[in-house]
């Protein structure tokens, strides 16, 4: 196999260290220090790690990270660049070279993506994790229609609201998506309803939607979605879901759920939002919907007497976080 063939094998099978080892041997035969670095990165022991660091410090700035993306941050793992954090404009201007020669698995884009996302998503991406701010409908459509995100398992979006949610809802561009995080935004019941009805979240097992404007209608739509049966983690803290929202969760399809966060949904200082109706619903679900629940965050949200009722219903299998005002 040629060097090109070996590198392609690494790019296409990033978890296979055998291809990396063979490639390292081939480079060392030519006297290329990158070969020694890859071999040492795959080895164990303090001496190997120390020598690998020497090589990385000596070569990364001049040659190994010289891709023209000014200010980019790189994390190395097993001899290759594993994670990249870069300004969207700088990365778009640098071109696709780094993705053609490094098995990059994680990409974080900083700054505005306006006008840059189409170019970046046109690169030969094999990433599994993407973090990006998507505020415009144009960028949302580019993301929804991308053909280079088929390996994505984790997606983190910031400034997430209804417009973007409705566009992504019908997307099938990320069929392996398992973790979706979009906190601190302006998502309402309308946008969450669209996500619940579409295929975008159909394979998601961990969902983070904290600090939005979600109420009982949105939670009800989410809880009744066909893909809700897949969820093992659900984070809805700092949303005004109230007792009715908790009741909707407790009587839903969430039978696989192991971790639930519904903290910090206060009406005003020193007054817990969730009352007896929420406690009743959670108690009733202890042996049904939430029979597998292992972790429940109710911080700043429920009075101590209601919490004690939950302790009695769930026993020691449930780890509860219950920071409170009283």
LODO-816430 format. One record per residue (C-alpha): x, y, z. Coordinates in steps of 0.5 Angstrom, whole numbers, plus 500, padded with zeros to 3 digits. Last residue first. Example, Ala and Ser with C-alpha at 12.3 -4.5 7.8 and 13.67 -1.06 7.14 Angstrom:
<rs>
527498514525491516
</rs>
This chain:
<rs>
428552605431555599433548596439544593435537592440533587437526587440520586435514585436507587436508594429509595424511589418512593420514600425519597420522593415523599421526602422531596415533597416535604423538603419543598421543590424547585431550587434543585430538583435534579433527578438521577437513577431513573429506570422505573421512571415511567412505571415504578417511580411514576406515581411518586413523580406525578404526586410530587408535581401535583404537590408543588413545583415552583419553589419560592425563595426568589420568584417563579422558580424553574431552577432544576428539572434535570432527569437522568436514567430515562428508558421509560420516557414514553409519557405519564411522568413527563406530562406530570412534570409539565403540569407541575410547572414547565417554566424552563430553567432546567430541562435536561433529559438523559436516557432518551430512546423512548422519546423517539416516538414523540409523546414526551416532546409534545407534552414538554412543549405544551407544558412550557419551554422558554429556554434555559436548558434544552439538553437531550441525550439518547438522540436517534429520532432527533431530526426526524420531525414531530418532536422538533416541530413541537420544540419550536412551538413550545418555545426556544429562545436560547440558553441551551442547545445540546443534542447527543445521539446523532447517527442519522445526521443529515436527516433534517425535518426538524432542522428548519423548525428548530432554526426559526424556533430558537438556538443561540448556541448549538451543540451536536454530538454523534456526527458521522453523516455530517458531510452531506449538509442539508440541515446545516445549510438550511440553518445557515440560511435561517440565521442564528447558528452558533457552532459545536460539532462532534463526530467529524469526518469532514471532507470540506463542503461544510466549511464552505456553506458555513462561512457566509454568516458563521459568526464567531467560534466554530468547534470541530471534533473528530479530526482524522488529519490529512484531508481535514487539515487541507480543507481551506484556510479561508473557511477556517479563518472565517469560522474562528477555530477550535479543532480536535483530534490532530494526529499521533494518538491524540492531539488537540488543536486551537486555531488562531489563524487558520493557515494550515501549519499545524504539523509544519512550523507550529507542530514541529518542536513542541510535538517532538518534545511532547512525544519524548515525554509521553514515551518516557512516561509510559505507554505507546500510541503517541510514541509511534505517532511521534516517531513517524512524524519525525520523518526519517523515510523508514520512520514514515513507513513505521508510523503509517503501519502503527496508525493503520493498526490503531483503528479508531479513525477508520476512514481517515486512518485508511486514507493515510495508509493509501496515501503513504502507498500500500
</rs>
